[in-house]
């Protein structure tokens, strides 16, 4: 993150006409990551093979396992954020269930980090859980954060349920 502007560092590389790699230094997630996007899954096959030579590539099965294997609240929250960043579009049932469980957690650290994961996922199906947190979470900070994510969903056009 740029210390003066507080903007995240983001760089995008185009690999041909249909594949892009997006590098982000994300202060909110407290992580650096690279995401890929492509017109088709098949067009990612070769670039991903090449990336695996130099970069640790986390695919969805590993990200799902990381959530269940997390040994502390902070590790579970970080795993949920990585899962949210990587959430398949438009919807993936297991990703939804894990982030939803985080939003319902009795652990405030996990709930707070799950709100961030919900934002990254852009799953409109999480709106009812976010609304519930915004209305009744015992912590003012988490209520405010959930309200902010719902407003961001509105601004981004993430459909209402």
N, C-alpha and C positions, 0 to 999 in steps of 0.2 A: 504494500500500500504506500502510495506517495505520502510522506509525512506532512507536506504542506497542504495539498488539496484533499487528502483523505480518500482519494479515488483508488480503486483497486487496479492493479496492473493486469491488463488483458492484452493478449497477442493472438492473432488468428493467422494460420497458414493454410493456403489453398493447395491441395494436391490434385491437380487436374480440375476438370470442370465440375465434378460432383462430390468431392471429399474435402472436408475442412477439419483441421485440428485447432482447438481453442485452449490456450493456456491462460490460467487465471491464478493470481495470488489473492485468495479470498480471506479477508480479515474476519468476516462474520463466521465462516466455517473454520477459521484458523487452520487453513490448509492451502496447499498449492496443488492444482490438478490440471489435467488435460482431458478435455472431452472431445469426442469426435461427432461429426454429423455428415450425413451422406444422403443422396437420393434413394439409394437401395443398400440393404445390408451386404449384398454381394460385392458392391464397390468398395466396401471397407476391408475386405479380406486381405488383400496384399498390404495396404498401409498399416493395418494392425499387426500383421506378421513382422513387418519391418520395425515398428515401434517396440514390439516385445523384445527385440534384440538389445535395446538400450534403456527401456523404461519399464518400471513395474506396472503392468496392466492389470487393473482390477475389473473383472467381469461380474455380471449380475450374480451368479451363484456364489462367488466369493464374498461379495458385498452383503448378501443375505446371511451367509454364515457368520460374517464378522459381527453382525448385530446379535445373533444368538450366542456367540462365544465371548462377547465382551465381559470383562471381569470387574469393571467399576462403572459407576454412573456416568462419569466423564467419558470413558471409552465407549460405552453404549451410545451416549448422545452423539459423539463424533462419528461412530459407525452409522447412526441414523442420518446424520447430515450428509455423509458420503453417499448413502443410499438415495436420499432425496435428490442430490445433485445428479445422480445417474439414473433416476427413475425413468423407465421406458414410457413413451407417449403412445397413445393417449392415456393408458391405464394398465396397471399390473396388479393383480389381486394380492399377491404376497407382499409386495412393496406397500400397498395401501394398508394391509393388516398390521404390518410391523410399525409403520409410522403412526397409525391409529392407536396401537397399543402404547406407544411412547407418549402420545398426547393424553392418554388416560392414566398414565403412570402416577403412583403416589409419590414418586421421587421428583422433587422440583427441578433438579438438574436435567433429568431426562425429559420432563415436560417442556422445559424451556428450549432445549436443543431440538426437540421434536417439532416445535413451532417453526424453527428455522428450516428443518427438513421438509415440513409441509409446504413452506413457501417454495423451496427449490423444486419440489415435485410438480407443482402446479396442478395437483389433483383436486378438481372441484368437489369430489366425493368427500374430501376432508373438511369441507366448510362446516357441517354440523358440529363436528368436534371442536373446531376452532371457535365457532360461535359460543359453544358451551363454556370453553375456557375464558373467552372474552367477557362472558356474563357472570361467571361464578368461580373462577380460580381464586384461591385464598390469597395469592400474591398479586399485588397491584401491578408489578412489573410484567408478570406473565399475562395478566388481563390486557394490559396496554399493548404488549407485543402481539397477542392474538388479534386484537382489533386492527393493528397496523397491517397485519398479513391479510386480513379480510379486505381492508381498503385497497391494498396492493392487488389482490385478486380482482377486485372491481375495476381498478385502473388498467389492468392487463387484459381484461375481457375474459377472465376465467369464469366460465358459466356458473350460474347459481344452480343449486340442486332443485 
